[in-house]
Amino acid sequence: MDLLSIVLLGTIFLFVVSVVQFGYLFWSSSKLVEKRKLKKRLLSISAGGKHGSEKLTLYRKKVFSNAGPLEGFFLSLPRIAALDRLLLRAGVPINASSFIFLSLALGGLGGFLGFRYLPGPVTGLVVCLVSLGLPTLWLRAAERKVLKEFQEQLPEALDLLARALRSGHALSSGLEMIAAEMTGPVASEFSAVVDETTLGLTLKEAMENLCERIPNQDLRFLTIALLVQKETGGNIAEILDNISRLIRERVQFKRQVETLTAEGKVSAAILLCMPVLMFVYVYFVNYDYLSLLWTEQTGRYLLGGAIFLQFAGALIIRKIINVEM
């Protein structure tokens, strides 16, 4: 049995395992909705920040035991916990082990097709690496979408919290109202804050964990305001109104900047993609002509210089079109 056959069989095995796990998760989410919601909340706490971790050890062990031996092993790894938190934040209906199996399966499939049908072993390796990284790139795009939605929902959550405080509710009750009445990432993240305070963490630890999970500057301002108010007192409702107004103005200004820089971003994408697309086109149309770039010494110098200039141009264009806010 040759190497390509072994790679193909391994890819098929990983793909089947991923499909079975995805089917099980879909069945459990439809049949055992409440249990899955509880498990998701526990997983959110388990994959949360570093503050107050000693108080959550018992609940982490409970999450690991409910998740099964394989998933518990993956969740116990430091970087996989971050991956599980990323999957939960992006709203992807698979767990960490399924995502890893799916990535390996796509990488193996891309490598098999590349080595089998494309000229040159380097091409097969490139296709394998690109296929392996596609799920991660898609997950990062989903994360950016969720973070943007969180940014847009945060002013409404602050208005709701300010109204709750003016009506006589405590701060903890206001956070529970956000978790119960809001939707989307704001509701899930503040639900994790409420759960952590219920499990024994202080408000400072729970809010710092929230800032660890959501890298948002306005959320950091909110955390500082809540902690200072808790120590010194003051009109927290008015502070929340000011923060909410500031966030809305920042969001509006950011949209205006995106509109003004849209043309530059499109031009940058075209300028950066055209050399790569032409390289791929000539690679398939006239491989012998293009292969001089890595078979000849002068060609290797030219190829290295082209790659360096491509990255340098990308950095310069990014510096031009990005606006610090």
Secondary structure, DSSP 8 states (H G I E B T S, - for coil): --HHHHHHHHHHHHHHHHHHHHHHHHHHHHH-HHHHHHHHHHHHHHTS-STTGGGGHHHHHHHHHHH-HHHHHHHHSHHHHHHHHHHHHHT-SS-HHHHHHHHHHHHHHHHHHHHHHSSSHHHHHHHHHHHHHHHHHHHHHHHHHHHHHHHHHHHHHHHHHHHHHHTT--HHHHHHHHHHH--HHHHHHHHHHHHHHHTT--HHHHHHHHHHHS--HHHHHHHHHHHHHHHH---HHHHHHHHHHHHHHHHHHHHHHHHHTHHHHHHHHHHHHHHHHHHHHHHHH-HHHHTHHHHSHHHHHHHHHHHHHHHHHHHHHHHHH----
